[in-house]
Amino acid sequence: MPNEKNKTPVSHFWKYLFVAAFALVGAILGVVYAHLQELPDITNLNEFKPSQATRIYDINGDLVSQLWLEQRTLVPLDKIPLSLQQAVISIEDQRFYEHFGIDVIGIMRAFITNVAHGGVQEGASTITMQLARNLFLTPERTFSRKVREALLSMQIEKNYSKQQILEMYLNQIYFGEGAYGCESAARTYFGKHVEDLTVPECAMLAALPKAPNNYDPYKKPYDALKRRNTVLNAMAENNCITLQQATDYKNTPIELKKIEVQNAPYFVEFVRQQLEARYGSNAVYKGGLSVYTTLDMKLQEAAQQAMEKGLENAEALARKNRQSNIPINQSIQGALLSMDPHTGAIRAMIGGRDFRQSVFNRAIQAKRQPGSAFKPIIYAAAIENGYTMADVFLDSPVVYPDPTTGKPWRPTNFSTKFRGPTTLHTALMYSINVVTIKLLDKLGIQPVVSMARRLGITTPIKPNLSLGLGTSEVTLQEMVQAFSVFDNQGVRVEPFAILSVKDASGRVLESNSPVAQEVLDPQTAYIMTHTLQDVVDHGTGRLVRLLGFTYPAAGKTGTTNDNVDAWFIGYTPDLICGVWVGYDDRISLGKKQTGGETAAPIWADFMKAATEGKPEKDFPLPNGSDTELVTKRICMDSGLLAGPYCLRVRDEIFKKETAPTKFCNIHTGPGTSLSGSSETENSQANPNTGVGDILLLV
């Protein structure tokens, strides 16, 4: 046996080297084993459901908006262009189909390149490693994370095919601008589905995952173009395209078209609140719901344009007539709500001037005094209780005691003049305050309150004569719903926004149908529509006609004290729309800012767009009305059948049982005339009456 002393230093070196190597391998195996115990289970990765955006569609199936934490729409690999697959592999992982999750050759190449350049020039992460990192790991740059990333990658490669891995990667990776996955990226950058992308567009998307912010074509178009061309070069090197094709594609400009925008934000928020209440925030923001709504984006866009134009005009007029006590930093607000009167389906909604500045939805949340827009509810109650639109009231001075203070209240008209004998038809057409107050006094408050409730008004109603001037606050949605009953032959429909909801797998979670109830006699509804047509054609809403809207329509203006609120609620046979304009702080809009001058033009512009190209359609008579309704020519001074000597006559519609049977007893011979008063414009209450909330009304 050789003596220990005779052993050379070289033999000791190999001994120590072997021990060190063994210890190193053991340590590495220990680290690997320890990390293996911490790795998540990836055996069901193909069932992994990443966060998906909820998509909101309009009535035509067009995307309105999305709700998301991660904006993502999953697509199968066969829907992803081969060019995009090749582009991503060419720039991110050229040896994707050769390696086992870790590209040893790629690591060596990256190491040499980085040493040669004295810094990090090339990475060695494979597509599989990036997928593992995105699914399970944090972005921290530590040795421990890299070990777990490598181990996970090998496990993923063992359990899934390359096609499955690539599909998961392309649906998972972040492309910038809030877009996760290639489908959302295609829609965000190019306004199209991923399957419709061109080769240069595929190259642009493939350029993004490395550093989305650095190559964002919206923010850094030059850097984005340069990076896209690098991808095209890589595709040529990988023989995915020819060099000539690469040259041609590099000369193609980047044309962006972003469609993931916040359309109809007040409507979207209205829908979001309902969804979150029913399904919870996780389902809404991560569950990939498909929500099909009643909105019509064509009408919504028309509404937005009409509102923008109308509010700009109102602002210009306000500046021209601005009073010293009105802060110049306030903006006039507006709201618009349009729906199908037969179903309650909401077609357009504007809740304010700018959702980014105020999310308060003035179409459904704001409670404002409606002014004379409330009067049709009073007249409908009168017809239901035996009155006719030919009944005559004396438009003359009157005094009522204020029930609160006991002081005298003297309601007056806009012109401060009185007409004498006036039919209810004329009183509603020209919004005459005194006649309306006298009618309400004779009819009683309770029938009007009951009518308001039947038509859909749920807010508190003040039980006094000022109700005739629209002092009880309501929402725009309530007013639109109430008027829709006239349009819908006495049937009240509940406004709704969601048609159906499907989960990410296409399973229907809910499907909604109209909720309808007959609350008004159809003949009463038709008589109201007939009278409100005259409001539009000849009365306080006639500016609608002067602005060029010729389609059959009915409606009513409303303006409150000191021109604080301006309203117009109107409808055609198939569409109803309400408009409100005012300041949030309830200050005056200024001179001439009435419902007929400020709100009606917005309504007219919207309705002109909504009815463009559609054949004119008259309001239909209710079923059986050929025997229930009759038309009589009446004298407007007596309200009775017109005789040969009556000068002011009108064809009036009556319920058969309430039609007059006697001829005029005033004009019995040549030269007999009672009124002589002309049908002039608007009425208004006296602002110094002592009755709380008395309004200036039109």
C-alpha distance (Angstrom), angle and dihedral (degrees) to the residues before:
residue distance angle dihedral
M1 . . .
P2 3.75 . .
N3 3.74 118.9 .
E4 3.82 117.8 -106.7
K5 3.72 88.5 -132.3
N6 3.79 90.4 61.2
K7 3.87 93.1 59.3
T8 3.79 113.3 113.9
P9 3.85 123.9 -125.5
V10 3.80 88.2 -114.6
S11 3.78 92.5 62.8
H12 3.81 89.9 51.4
F13 3.80 89.6 51.3
W14 3.79 93.4 56.8
K15 3.74 90.3 45.7
Y16 3.78 92.5 54.1
L17 3.77 91.9 41.9
F18 3.79 90.9 53.8
V19 3.81 91.4 49.4
A20 3.81 91.6 47.9
A21 3.78 92.1 47.7
F22 3.77 91.4 48.2
A23 3.78 90.4 49.4
L24 3.81 91.1 48.1
V25 3.77 92.9 49.8
G26 3.78 89.3 47.3
A27 3.76 91.2 50.2
I28 3.78 91.6 48.5
L29 3.79 91.3 48.1
G30 3.78 88.8 48.5
V31 3.78 91.5 52.0
V32 3.78 91.0 46.4
Y33 3.79 92.0 48.1
A34 3.78 91.6 48.2
H35 3.79 91.8 50.8
L36 3.77 91.8 45.1
Q37 3.79 88.4 60.6
E38 3.80 89.9 54.7
L39 3.79 98.3 47.0
P40 3.81 118.5 111.5
D41 3.80 121.1 -117.4
I42 3.79 109.2 -93.8
T43 3.81 98.4 176.5
N44 3.82 91.5 102.5
L45 3.77 95.7 41.6
N46 3.79 91.6 123.0
E47 3.81 86.9 63.3
F48 3.79 92.3 50.3
K49 3.80 110.6 125.9
P50 3.80 111.2 -155.1
S51 3.77 120.8 -159.3
Q52 3.80 110.4 -74.5
A53 3.78 130.6 -167.2
T54 3.78 121.6 -112.5
R55 3.78 108.4 -121.4
I56 3.81 121.3 -147.2
Y57 3.80 117.2 -157.1
D58 3.79 132.5 -170.0
I59 3.81 127.7 -129.3
N60 3.82 90.6 -82.6
G61 3.80 94.7 51.4
D62 3.81 93.8 -104.9
L63 3.79 116.9 142.2
V64 3.79 111.2 -106.7
S65 3.79 101.6 176.7
Q66 3.79 145.4 -39.1
L67 3.79 134.1 -122.7
W68 3.77 113.3 -149.2
L69 3.73 152.3 143.1
E70 3.79 87.2 -161.8
Q71 3.78 112.6 21.1
R72 3.79 101.3 -136.1
T73 3.81 140.3 146.3
L74 3.81 116.9 -174.1
V75 3.80 119.2 -132.3
P76 3.83 129.9 179.0
L77 3.79 119.3 -112.3
D78 3.80 92.6 -109.7
K79 3.83 88.2 63.2
I80 3.82 92.1 53.0
P81 3.83 112.8 87.2
L82 3.79 116.0 -110.9
S83 3.79 86.8 -129.5
L84 3.81 90.9 62.1
Q85 3.81 91.5 47.4
Q86 3.81 90.4 49.9
A87 3.80 93.1 45.0
V88 3.80 93.1 52.4
I89 3.81 93.1 46.4
S90 3.81 91.9 46.0
I91 3.80 94.9 53.9
E92 3.80 101.3 30.0
D93 3.81 107.7 31.9
Q94 3.82 118.4 1.2
R95 3.81 93.2 179.0
F96 3.81 93.8 47.8
Y97 3.80 93.7 127.4
E98 3.86 93.9 45.7
H99 3.82 105.3 47.8
F100 3.81 130.7 73.9
G101 3.80 96.5 -130.4
I102 3.80 95.2 -65.4
D103 3.80 117.3 66.6
V104 3.83 104.7 -147.8
I105 3.80 92.4 179.9
G106 3.80 89.8 48.7
I107 3.81 90.4 50.6
M108 3.82 91.4 52.2
R109 3.81 91.9 46.1
A110 3.80 91.8 49.1
F111 3.81 90.8 47.6
I112 3.80 92.7 52.8
T113 3.83 92.6 44.7
N114 3.79 93.2 49.0
V115 3.83 93.5 47.4
A116 3.79 90.7 48.6
H117 3.81 91.5 52.6
G118 3.78 96.0 40.0
G119 3.81 93.4 -123.4
V120 3.79 145.9 42.1
Q121 3.80 107.1 -53.2
E122 3.77 100.9 146.2
G123 3.79 133.4 29.2
A124 3.77 128.1 -143.8
S125 3.79 101.3 -151.8
T126 3.76 112.4 126.1
I127 3.80 125.0 -144.5
T128 3.79 87.8 -103.7
M129 3.80 91.8 52.4
Q130 3.81 91.0 49.5
L131 3.80 89.6 50.4
A132 3.80 91.4 50.4
R133 3.78 90.8 48.8
N134 3.81 93.6 48.9
L135 3.79 94.5 46.3
F136 3.77 102.3 41.6
L137 3.80 115.1 5.0
T138 3.77 141.0 65.1
P139 3.82 122.3 -114.2
E140 3.83 92.3 -114.7
R141 3.81 114.2 132.2
T142 3.81 103.4 -130.4
F143 3.79 135.4 132.2
S144 3.80 90.7 -119.5
R145 3.82 92.2 55.9
K146 3.81 91.9 48.0
V147 3.79 90.2 53.2
R148 3.79 92.4 50.9
E149 3.79 90.1 45.1
A150 3.81 91.7 53.8
L151 3.80 93.3 46.0
L152 3.80 92.6 47.9
S153 3.78 90.6 48.4
M154 3.79 92.1 55.3
Q155 3.80 91.1 48.1
I156 3.80 91.3 49.6
E157 3.80 90.9 49.8
K158 3.80 89.9 49.9
N159 3.81 94.0 52.5
Y160 3.80 103.7 35.4
S161 3.77 138.3 47.3
K162 3.78 122.7 -115.5
Q163 3.81 89.3 -109.0
Q164 3.80 91.7 54.2
I165 3.80 91.6 47.6
L166 3.79 92.7 49.1
E167 3.82 91.9 48.2
M168 3.81 91.8 50.6
Y169 3.80 90.8 46.9
L170 3.81 95.1 50.0
N171 3.81 90.8 49.1
Q172 3.80 94.4 45.3
I173 3.79 108.8 40.2
Y174 3.82 122.0 99.0
F175 3.82 116.7 -116.3
G176 3.80 99.3 -179.5
E177 3.84 132.2 -108.2
G178 3.80 88.8 74.6
A179 3.82 91.8 -63.3
Y180 3.80 118.4 136.8
G181 3.77 116.1 -174.1
C182 3.78 129.5 15.2
E183 3.83 97.2 -85.6
S184 3.80 93.6 57.0
A185 3.81 89.3 42.7
A186 3.82 91.9 52.5
R187 3.80 90.8 51.9
T188 3.79 93.4 42.9
Y189 3.81 96.7 50.9
F190 3.79 104.4 25.5
G191 3.81 106.5 19.4
K192 3.80 94.1 -124.4
H193 3.79 142.1 93.2
V194 3.79 116.1 -84.5
E195 3.81 91.8 -114.8
D196 3.82 89.2 62.7
L197 3.82 97.1 55.4
T198 3.79 121.4 123.3
V199 3.81 122.6 -132.6
P200 3.85 93.8 -99.9
E201 3.81 89.3 49.0
C202 3.80 90.4 50.0
A203 3.80 88.9 51.3
M204 3.81 90.1 50.7
L205 3.79 92.0 53.5
A206 3.80 91.7 45.9
A207 3.80 88.3 54.0
L208 3.80 93.3 61.1
P209 3.85 110.7 64.6
K210 3.82 93.8 69.5
A211 3.83 92.0 62.4
P212 3.83 114.3 -12.3
N213 3.79 95.4 -176.1
N214 3.81 93.7 48.6
Y215 3.79 94.2 51.4
D216 3.81 101.1 33.7
P217 3.84 103.9 141.9
Y218 3.81 91.1 -152.4
K219 3.78 93.7 55.9
K220 3.82 103.9 24.2
P221 3.80 107.9 25.1
Y222 3.82 95.5 165.6
D223 3.81 94.0 51.6
A224 3.80 90.1 43.7
L225 3.81 91.9 52.8
K226 3.78 91.9 48.1
R227 3.81 92.2 49.7
R228 3.82 92.0 46.4
N229 3.78 90.1 54.1
T230 3.79 89.5 50.9
V231 3.79 88.0 56.4
L232 3.80 90.8 50.2
N233 3.81 89.7 52.2
A234 3.81 90.0 50.7
M235 3.81 90.0 50.3
A236 3.80 89.6 53.2
E237 3.80 91.1 49.0
N238 3.79 88.8 52.5
N239 3.82 90.1 50.0
C240 3.81 91.6 -117.0
I241 3.81 89.9 125.2
T242 3.78 133.1 8.3
L243 3.77 124.1 -101.5
Q244 3.80 89.3 -111.7
Q245 3.80 91.0 52.3
A246 3.77 90.1 49.2
T247 3.81 89.7 53.1
D248 3.79 92.1 48.6
Y249 3.80 93.1 47.2
K250 3.80 91.7 48.9
N251 3.79 88.3 59.1
T252 3.80 90.2 56.4
P253 3.83 112.2 101.7
I254 3.80 120.9 -130.1
E255 3.81 108.1 -107.8
L256 3.79 111.7 -166.7
K257 3.78 126.8 -161.2
K258 3.76 116.2 172.5
I259 3.81 115.7 -162.2
E260 3.79 100.1 167.9
V261 3.80 92.3 94.1
Q262 3.77 131.4 135.5
N263 3.79 101.4 -98.9
A264 3.81 117.8 179.2
P265 3.83 92.3 1.6
Y266 3.81 96.2 -176.8
F267 3.78 91.2 50.6
V268 3.81 91.8 46.0
E269 3.79 90.6 51.2
F270 3.82 89.6 47.7
V271 3.81 88.7 54.5
R272 3.81 93.7 42.2
Q273 3.79 92.3 56.7
Q274 3.80 90.8 53.4
L275 3.80 92.9 47.1
E276 3.78 94.1 48.6
A277 3.81 91.3 48.9
R278 3.83 90.8 52.9
Y279 3.80 103.8 35.8
G280 3.81 107.5 17.3
S281 3.79 129.9 -116.4
N282 3.82 95.6 -79.6
A283 3.79 92.2 60.1
V284 3.79 92.1 43.8
Y285 3.80 97.8 48.5
K286 3.81 101.4 29.4
G287 3.79 108.1 18.2
G288 3.79 101.4 79.9
L289 3.80 95.3 -127.0
S290 3.79 119.5 -178.5
V291 3.80 109.6 -142.9
Y292 3.80 118.7 -167.4
T293 3.79 111.5 -161.4
T294 3.79 139.9 -173.3
L295 3.80 93.8 -116.9
D296 3.79 118.8 121.5
M297 3.80 107.1 -152.9
K298 3.80 92.1 -159.7
L299 3.79 89.5 58.5
Q300 3.80 91.1 41.0
E301 3.79 91.5 54.9
A302 3.81 90.2 47.7
A303 3.81 89.4 50.6
Q304 3.80 92.3 49.7
Q305 3.80 92.2 50.2
A306 3.82 92.7 46.6
M307 3.79 91.9 48.0
E308 3.79 94.0 47.6
K309 3.79 91.5 50.5
G310 3.80 93.3 44.4
L311 3.79 95.2 49.2
E312 3.79 92.0 46.9
N313 3.81 89.0 54.5
A314 3.80 90.9 46.7
E315 3.80 91.0 50.3
A316 3.80 91.2 49.8
L317 3.79 91.4 51.0
A318 3.80 91.3 45.3
R319 3.80 91.1 52.7
K320 3.78 90.0 49.1
N321 3.79 92.8 51.8
R322 3.79 98.5 28.0
Q323 3.76 116.6 154.3
S324 3.76 120.5 -141.7
N325 3.79 93.3 -115.4
I326 3.83 94.0 58.3
P327 3.82 112.3 92.7
I328 3.80 109.3 -126.9
N329 3.79 92.6 -144.3
Q330 3.80 94.1 69.6
S331 3.77 122.8 97.8
I332 3.77 124.9 -143.2
Q333 3.79 109.3 -116.1
G334 3.77 129.4 -147.6
A335 3.77 139.6 -170.4
L336 3.79 133.0 -164.4
L337 3.78 131.9 -174.1
S338 3.79 124.9 -178.6
M339 3.78 127.6 178.4
D340 3.76 144.1 162.5
P341 3.83 103.6 -92.3
H342 3.80 91.7 -150.9
T343 3.82 97.9 53.3
G344 3.81 107.7 16.6
A345 3.82 90.8 -121.9
I346 3.81 108.2 155.5
R347 3.82 110.0 -128.7
A348 3.81 101.8 177.3
M349 3.80 135.4 9.0
I350 3.79 132.8 -176.1
G351 3.77 116.1 176.8
G352 3.78 100.0 178.4
R353 3.75 146.9 -22.8
D354 3.81 98.9 -81.8
F355 3.81 124.8 9.3
R356 3.81 90.7 -161.1
Q357 3.79 90.2 61.9
S358 3.80 98.6 37.9
V359 3.80 129.1 13.4
F360 3.81 91.3 -172.0
N361 3.80 105.7 122.6
R362 3.79 107.1 -138.8
A363 3.80 91.7 -175.9
I364 3.79 94.0 66.2
Q365 3.82 107.6 10.0
A366 3.81 107.8 39.6
K367 3.81 115.4 91.5
R368 3.78 111.1 -155.0
Q369 3.80 136.7 162.0
P370 3.83 108.6 -95.7
G371 3.80 97.7 -154.7
S372 3.79 114.1 -164.3
A373 3.80 91.0 -9.1
F374 3.82 84.0 83.1
K375 3.82 93.6 58.8
P376 3.83 97.0 86.6
I377 3.79 88.2 64.1
I378 3.81 89.4 57.8
Y379 3.79 92.8 47.5
A380 3.82 91.9 47.6
A381 3.80 88.9 53.8
A382 3.81 89.4 50.2
I383 3.82 93.0 52.2
E384 3.81 90.1 48.3
N385 3.81 87.9 54.6
G386 3.79 97.4 52.2
Y387 3.79 103.5 -85.4
T388 3.80 122.0 128.0
M389 3.78 132.1 -148.9
A390 3.81 86.8 -115.4
D391 3.79 93.8 60.6
V392 3.78 110.5 119.1
F393 3.81 125.1 -134.2
L394 3.78 124.6 -177.4
D395 3.77 110.0 -112.0
S396 3.78 96.7 -149.5
P397 3.81 139.0 123.4
V398 3.78 114.8 -63.7
V399 3.80 135.5 176.6
Y400 3.79 127.0 -148.9
P401 3.80 127.7 -179.9
D402 3.78 114.7 -114.4
P403 3.84 103.5 -117.7
T404 3.79 90.2 -146.1
T405 3.80 103.5 44.2
G406 3.80 102.7 14.9
K407 3.81 89.2 -130.1
P408 3.79 118.3 135.3
W409 3.77 117.6 -92.7
R410 3.79 117.1 -156.0
P411 3.81 110.8 -172.6
T412 3.78 112.9 -158.7
N413 3.78 139.3 178.7
F414 3.79 133.1 -98.8
S415 3.79 93.5 -104.5
T416 3.84 91.5 42.7
K417 3.82 84.5 -126.3
F418 3.78 129.6 110.5
R419 3.80 127.7 -136.0
G420 3.75 101.9 -154.2
P421 3.83 114.8 -142.0
T422 3.83 107.1 21.7
T423 3.78 131.3 175.8
L424 3.78 119.0 -129.8
H425 3.80 87.9 -118.0
T426 3.79 91.0 59.7
A427 3.80 91.8 41.8
L428 3.80 92.1 56.2
M429 3.80 94.3 40.1
Y430 3.81 91.7 55.2
S431 3.79 96.4 29.0
I432 3.80 96.4 -121.3
N433 3.80 109.4 -169.8
V434 3.80 101.6 -161.3
V435 3.80 94.7 52.5
T436 3.81 90.6 47.4
I437 3.81 91.6 50.8
K438 3.81 91.7 48.3
L439 3.80 90.4 48.8
L440 3.80 91.3 50.0
D441 3.81 90.9 47.9
K442 3.78 91.4 52.6
L443 3.80 95.5 40.3
G444 3.79 95.9 45.0
I445 3.80 131.9 -126.8
Q446 3.80 98.9 -97.9
P447 3.83 97.9 64.3
V448 3.82 88.7 53.3
V449 3.80 93.0 48.3
S450 3.79 89.0 49.2
M451 3.81 91.5 49.3
A452 3.79 91.9 49.2
R453 3.80 91.0 52.5
R454 3.80 91.8 48.5
L455 3.78 91.3 51.1
G456 3.81 92.7 51.8
I457 3.83 106.6 -91.7
T458 3.81 106.4 141.8
T459 3.81 102.8 165.0
P460 3.84 118.9 99.2
I461 3.80 115.2 -77.2
K462 3.81 122.9 -146.9
P463 3.83 107.9 -126.5
N464 3.82 98.3 -141.9
L465 3.79 139.2 90.6
S466 3.81 92.4 -91.8
L467 3.80 84.0 75.4
G468 3.79 84.9 80.3
L469 3.79 87.8 65.7
G470 3.79 95.2 49.4
T471 3.81 100.3 -105.8
S472 3.82 97.2 147.3
E473 3.79 110.7 92.4
V474 3.78 120.1 -119.2
T475 3.79 138.7 169.2
L476 3.77 124.4 -109.1
Q477 3.79 89.1 -119.0
E478 3.80 90.6 57.0
M479 3.78 92.4 50.6
V480 3.80 93.1 48.3
Q481 3.79 90.5 49.1
A482 3.81 91.7 48.3
F483 3.81 94.1 51.1
S484 3.80 90.7 45.7
V485 3.81 87.9 67.5
F486 3.82 89.2 64.7
D487 3.80 89.8 47.8
N488 3.81 93.1 46.5
Q489 3.82 97.1 52.3
G490 3.78 95.5 -103.6
V491 3.81 98.5 -43.0
R492 3.81 117.3 125.1
V493 3.81 116.5 -148.1
E494 3.78 125.8 -166.7
P495 3.81 114.2 -121.5
F496 3.80 111.3 -117.4
A497 3.80 136.9 173.3
I498 3.82 108.8 -169.7
L499 3.79 121.4 73.5
S500 3.80 98.2 175.4
V501 3.80 143.6 -20.5
K502 3.80 127.1 -147.0
D503 3.79 128.9 -171.9
A504 3.81 124.0 -127.9
S505 3.80 91.8 -84.5
G506 3.81 93.1 52.2
R507 3.80 97.0 -103.7
V508 3.82 112.0 147.7
L509 3.80 110.5 -118.1
E510 3.79 97.2 178.3
S511 3.77 140.1 -2.8
N512 3.79 121.3 -167.8
S513 3.79 132.3 -155.4
P514 3.81 130.8 -171.3
V515 3.79 117.2 -78.3
A516 3.81 109.0 -143.7
Q517 3.79 137.1 173.8
E518 3.81 131.1 176.1
V519 3.80 106.1 -122.8
L520 3.80 103.4 156.3
D521 3.76 135.4 47.4
P522 3.85 106.5 -99.5
Q523 3.81 90.9 -133.1
T524 3.80 90.8 54.6
A525 3.81 89.6 49.9
Y526 3.79 91.8 51.7
I527 3.81 93.1 48.2
M528 3.80 88.9 52.1
T529 3.80 91.3 50.1
H530 3.79 91.2 48.3
T531 3.82 91.0 53.0
L532 3.81 94.1 43.7
Q533 3.79 89.0 52.7
D534 3.79 87.1 63.9
V535 3.81 89.3 51.6
V536 3.81 87.6 60.9
D537 3.79 97.0 37.9
H538 3.82 100.2 42.6
G539 3.81 111.2 -4.7
T540 3.79 139.2 66.6
G541 3.80 91.9 -44.9
R542 3.79 96.8 52.4
L543 3.82 92.5 112.1
V544 3.81 84.6 79.2
R545 3.81 88.0 67.6
L546 3.80 93.9 42.8
L547 3.82 87.7 55.6
G548 3.78 90.6 59.0
F549 3.79 104.4 -98.8
T550 3.81 105.0 139.7
Y551 3.80 102.9 164.5
P552 3.85 116.2 115.5
A553 3.80 106.1 -88.5
A554 3.79 144.5 158.2
G555 3.77 129.5 -158.1
K556 3.79 151.9 133.6
T557 3.78 136.5 -122.8
G558 3.79 125.3 -139.6
T559 3.80 132.4 -168.0
T560 3.79 127.8 171.3
N561 3.78 134.1 -147.3
D562 3.80 114.0 -51.6
N563 3.82 89.9 1.6
V564 3.80 93.0 -74.8
D565 3.83 95.4 143.8
A566 3.80 128.1 29.6
W567 3.81 119.8 -166.0
F568 3.76 140.5 177.4
I569 3.80 122.2 178.7
G570 3.79 114.2 -178.8
Y571 3.77 142.7 153.0
T572 3.78 147.3 -167.2
P573 3.81 122.9 -151.0
D574 3.82 91.0 -83.8
L575 3.82 108.2 23.3
I576 3.79 135.8 45.6
C577 3.78 126.9 -165.6
G578 3.78 134.5 -179.4
V579 3.81 126.1 -163.2
W580 3.81 129.2 -167.2
V581 3.81 127.1 -176.7
G582 3.80 128.0 -175.6
Y583 3.79 148.4 106.0
D584 3.79 118.9 -77.1
D585 3.79 89.4 -131.1
R586 3.82 91.8 56.2
I587 3.78 96.6 -118.2
S588 3.80 124.0 147.7
L589 3.77 119.6 -77.2
G590 3.78 87.1 -148.9
K591 3.78 135.9 -118.1
K592 3.80 119.1 -18.7
Q593 3.81 91.9 7.4
T594 3.80 94.1 129.7
G595 3.76 130.9 144.0
G596 3.78 90.4 -100.9
E597 3.81 93.7 48.6
T598 3.82 102.9 36.2
A599 3.82 111.1 22.6
A600 3.82 99.2 32.3
P601 3.84 94.7 61.6
I602 3.80 90.5 55.1
W603 3.79 89.3 50.6
A604 3.82 91.4 47.6
D605 3.80 94.2 50.8
F606 3.79 91.1 48.7
M607 3.79 94.0 46.8
K608 3.80 93.3 47.0
A609 3.80 88.6 58.0
A610 3.81 92.8 42.4
T611 3.82 94.0 53.3
E612 3.80 98.3 36.9
G613 3.79 110.8 133.5
K614 3.78 93.7 6.3
P615 3.81 120.6 121.1
E616 3.78 115.6 -111.5
K617 3.76 113.9 -98.0
D618 3.79 127.4 -167.2
F619 3.77 124.0 -138.9
P620 3.81 106.3 -93.4
L621 3.77 123.4 -123.3
P622 3.81 114.3 -115.1
N623 3.78 116.8 -101.8
G624 3.77 110.4 -81.1
S625 3.79 93.1 14.1
D626 3.79 91.2 125.8
T627 3.79 85.2 77.0
E628 3.83 100.3 27.0
L629 3.82 100.1 47.6
V630 3.79 127.0 53.1
T631 3.80 133.3 -176.5
K632 3.79 119.5 -136.5
R633 3.80 131.8 178.0
I634 3.78 106.2 -126.3
C635 3.76 137.7 -174.2
M636 3.79 109.0 -112.2
D637 3.81 91.8 -146.6
S638 3.79 97.9 53.6
G639 3.80 103.4 20.1
L640 3.81 88.6 -132.5
L641 3.78 130.3 113.0
A642 3.79 110.1 -60.1
G643 3.78 116.9 -107.9
P644 3.79 129.4 -158.1
Y645 3.82 92.5 -88.6
C646 3.81 99.1 48.4
L647 3.81 111.6 114.2
R648 3.80 102.6 -172.5
V649 3.78 108.8 52.3
R650 3.79 136.4 159.0
D651 3.79 137.2 -175.7
E652 3.79 104.0 -117.9
I653 3.80 129.9 -171.8
F654 3.80 118.9 -131.6
K655 3.72 139.7 178.6
K656 3.76 103.3 -107.5
E657 3.79 94.6 -114.0
T658 3.81 94.0 51.3
A659 3.82 99.4 44.6
P660 3.83 114.8 121.1
T661 3.79 116.4 -106.7
K662 3.80 99.8 -175.4
F663 3.78 128.2 76.8
C664 3.78 124.8 -120.2
N665 3.82 111.5 -71.8
I666 3.80 94.1 -164.9
H667 3.80 105.0 60.6
T668 3.76 100.6 48.8
G669 3.77 99.2 145.8
P670 3.81 144.7 10.9
G671 3.80 115.1 -53.0
T672 3.81 96.8 16.0
S673 3.80 111.9 134.8
L674 3.75 132.3 153.3
S675 3.73 112.4 -172.6
G676 3.74 115.3 29.9
S677 3.82 86.7 176.2
S678 3.78 118.1 130.5
E679 3.78 124.7 -130.3
T680 3.77 99.5 -108.4
E681 3.80 133.3 171.9
N682 3.77 134.3 -71.6
S683 3.77 137.5 -23.0
Q684 3.74 130.9 -132.6
A685 3.78 140.2 -172.7
N686 3.77 122.9 -117.9
P687 3.81 107.0 -101.1
N688 3.81 90.8 -149.0
T689 3.78 98.8 58.0
G690 3.78 98.5 113.3
V691 3.79 92.0 -125.8
G692 3.79 111.3 122.8
D693 3.82 116.5 -110.3
I694 3.82 96.2 4.9
L695 3.79 107.2 165.7
L696 3.76 142.7 -147.2
L697 3.77 99.8 -121.1
V698 3.76 140.0 -166.8
